[in-house]
Amino acid sequence: MNGGLGYRRNWRSNRGLFLFVTLMACAILIIGSRIGLLTPIEDSVAVPINALSAILNRVALRLNASAGDLAQIQALQRRNAELEEALAQFQAELVELREIASDYQRLADLLDYTSTTLNMEFVIAEVIALDQNAIFRTITINRGTRDGIAVGMPVVTRQGLVGRVIQVSATAAHVMLITETTSSVSGRLQTTRAEGSVFGAPNGNLVMGMIPLDAQAREGDLVVTSGLGGNFPADLVIGQVTSVRPAENGLSQEAQIRSLINFDTLEFVLVVTNFQPVDLSVFDQVGRN
Amino acid sequence: MRTLVGVLLLGLAAALGSTFMPQIRVFGGMPDLVLLLVLSLAVFHPLERAVTWALIGGIFQDGLSITPLGASSVGLVLMVFFIDWVRGQVFGVGLLTLLGVTMIGTAAQKVILLLISALVGFPIRPLETAMYVILPTIVYNVIFLFPVYWFTRRLSRERARHPERLTRP
């Protein structure tokens, strides 16, 4: 008992030193992690916690879906009426689009051009966690280097673009969502082909900025990736324009975009494994030289 | 409370923080269970043990984030030392004091994390993060502190019954 009290007094008398040593340990961890020395430790920490997260995430999504179902019954009834009306309109448009598609196919054959999206190879991954720190909008998926996942690979779902892989371990990967405020995707309005840059707003929505003032952007326009910059393949769906307004600088337009994806309830995603992002850093070096 | 139990609780809190908590996200803010658990544990346990939990809790958080290992631990460790310092200044750290420490601690932990993220090369947006992440997280943490504090107080009753366990190195 006396030894124990002495032990406690010892720590208390050296509190400053104790704090210094602890912070140094943190600094060593951070540096080791950044230069890759701690990758095996990070992997071994991640494996059990990712496994637990995967189980809890399934439960959370089921609960969320059940709660959402109850709350949305009334909304669904209203939406159903709207959709029936829209369906009649879209059926007419479908006939027209089928004609255009067959024309496109013929032209594409003639030009020997194949859309990159048709040649994509995917790895299906389960979303096992969302970013713990809330500062960054990222998700963790249960596929890593063992499954052929590499940094830079685009991540999609049937509803459109989700983000891109930014960190990979042997069995898991972190994906930066397109709703992250520091993310930027080159986008294009499908109808007018106007280019812009899609980034995440702080409230979690998507915004397409840098749209030229003379370009027509309307509510309901579909936004797809343009492929400019080489980070994403072209023609992946990003979302739909919900409103347009002039940008604060007055030099361009800004469109609010609604993604078809609910990024907080993602269950499965597809990683595009045969797309290689273009490394433009070489041009920076040439410019500096 | 044994260290292993604390470690398991922190692992569970980290996993809940990346699965259940994002479902109730307001803007970018959500309850930080690991921070709340570490702060509450620090009230009822000696400094050296609380520091261990702060280090491990931070490592669990970073395991589920893109931040480098140890980045989240810095803020947690500093907050644990702050609680220890407060304990030395006043008669005891109660729920009200802890409420204040939680508000300061949440902001401090996120700011420290932002600084470390910027230092290691992650792009950050400080003002937007303050508005849309830190403020909602503070509100959430204040609400969630009550159940977490109640839970850790119950656990600490074992400590009161078996004080000799704490003196084990």
Chai-1 contact restraints between the chains, C-beta under 6 A:
chainA,res_idxA,chainB,res_idxB,connection_type,confidence,min_distance_angstrom,max_distance_angstrom,comment,restraint_id
A,G4,B,T167,contact,1.0,0.0,6.0,A-B,restraint_1
A,W11,B,E48,contact,1.0,0.0,6.0,A-B,restraint_2
A,L19,B,F81,contact,1.0,0.0,6.0,A-B,restraint_3
A,T22,B,V51,contact,1.0,0.0,6.0,A-B,restraint_4
A,T22,B,V77,contact,1.0,0.0,6.0,A-B,restraint_5
A,C26,B,G70,contact,1.0,0.0,6.0,A-B,restraint_6
A,C26,B,S73,contact,1.0,0.0,6.0,A-B,restraint_7
A,C26,B,V74,contact,1.0,0.0,6.0,A-B,restraint_8
A,L29,B,L69,contact,1.0,0.0,6.0,A-B,restraint_9
A,L29,B,G70,contact,1.0,0.0,6.0,A-B,restraint_10
A,I30,B,P68,contact,1.0,0.0,6.0,A-B,restraint_11
A,I30,B,G70,contact,1.0,0.0,6.0,A-B,restraint_12
A,I30,B,A71,contact,1.0,0.0,6.0,A-B,restraint_13
A,S33,B,P68,contact,1.0,0.0,6.0,A-B,restraint_14
A,S33,B,L69,contact,1.0,0.0,6.0,A-B,restraint_15
A,R34,B,P68,contact,1.0,0.0,6.0,A-B,restraint_16
A,R34,B,V120,contact,1.0,0.0,6.0,A-B,restraint_17
A,L38,B,L69,contact,1.0,0.0,6.0,A-B,restraint_18
A,E42,B,L69,contact,1.0,0.0,6.0,A-B,restraint_19
A,V45,B,G63,contact,1.0,0.0,6.0,A-B,restraint_20
A,A46,B,G63,contact,1.0,0.0,6.0,A-B,restraint_21
A,I49,B,G11,contact,1.0,0.0,6.0,A-B,restraint_22
A,I49,B,F60,contact,1.0,0.0,6.0,A-B,restraint_23
A,I49,B,G63,contact,1.0,0.0,6.0,A-B,restraint_24
A,L52,B,A15,contact,1.0,0.0,6.0,A-B,restraint_25
A,S53,B,A15,contact,1.0,0.0,6.0,A-B,restraint_26
A,S53,B,S18,contact,1.0,0.0,6.0,A-B,restraint_27
A,S53,B,T19,contact,1.0,0.0,6.0,A-B,restraint_28
A,L56,B,A15,contact,1.0,0.0,6.0,A-B,restraint_29
A,L56,B,T19,contact,1.0,0.0,6.0,A-B,restraint_30
A,N57,B,T19,contact,1.0,0.0,6.0,A-B,restraint_31
A,A60,B,T19,contact,1.0,0.0,6.0,A-B,restraint_32
A,A60,B,F20,contact,1.0,0.0,6.0,A-B,restraint_33
A,A60,B,Q23,contact,1.0,0.0,6.0,A-B,restraint_34
A,N64,B,Q23,contact,1.0,0.0,6.0,A-B,restraint_35
A,A129,B,S18,contact,1.0,0.0,6.0,A-B,restraint_36
A,A129,B,L64,contact,1.0,0.0,6.0,A-B,restraint_37
A,L130,B,S18,contact,1.0,0.0,6.0,A-B,restraint_38
A,L130,B,P22,contact,1.0,0.0,6.0,A-B,restraint_39
A,D131,B,S65,contact,1.0,0.0,6.0,A-B,restraint_40
A,Q132,B,G17,contact,1.0,0.0,6.0,A-B,restraint_41
A,Q132,B,S18,contact,1.0,0.0,6.0,A-B,restraint_42
A,Q132,B,Q61,contact,1.0,0.0,6.0,A-B,restraint_43
A,Q132,B,L64,contact,1.0,0.0,6.0,A-B,restraint_44
A,Q132,B,S65,contact,1.0,0.0,6.0,A-B,restraint_45
A,N133,B,S65,contact,1.0,0.0,6.0,A-B,restraint_46
A,N133,B,T67,contact,1.0,0.0,6.0,A-B,restraint_47
A,A134,B,G28,contact,1.0,0.0,6.0,A-B,restraint_48
A,A134,B,M30,contact,1.0,0.0,6.0,A-B,restraint_49
A,A134,B,V133,contact,1.0,0.0,6.0,A-B,restraint_50
A,I135,B,T129,contact,1.0,0.0,6.0,A-B,restraint_51
A,I135,B,V133,contact,1.0,0.0,6.0,A-B,restraint_52
A,F136,B,I66,contact,1.0,0.0,6.0,A-B,restraint_53
A,T138,B,I66,contact,1.0,0.0,6.0,A-B,restraint_54
A,Q167,B,I66,contact,1.0,0.0,6.0,A-B,restraint_55
A,H174,B,I66,contact,1.0,0.0,6.0,A-B,restraint_56
A,T181,B,R125,contact,1.0,0.0,6.0,A-B,restraint_57
A,T181,B,E128,contact,1.0,0.0,6.0,A-B,restraint_58
A,T182,B,P123,contact,1.0,0.0,6.0,A-B,restraint_59
A,P202,B,E128,contact,1.0,0.0,6.0,A-B,restraint_60
A,P202,B,Y132,contact,1.0,0.0,6.0,A-B,restraint_61
A,N203,B,F27,contact,1.0,0.0,6.0,A-B,restraint_62
A,D264,B,P22,contact,1.0,0.0,6.0,A-B,restraint_63
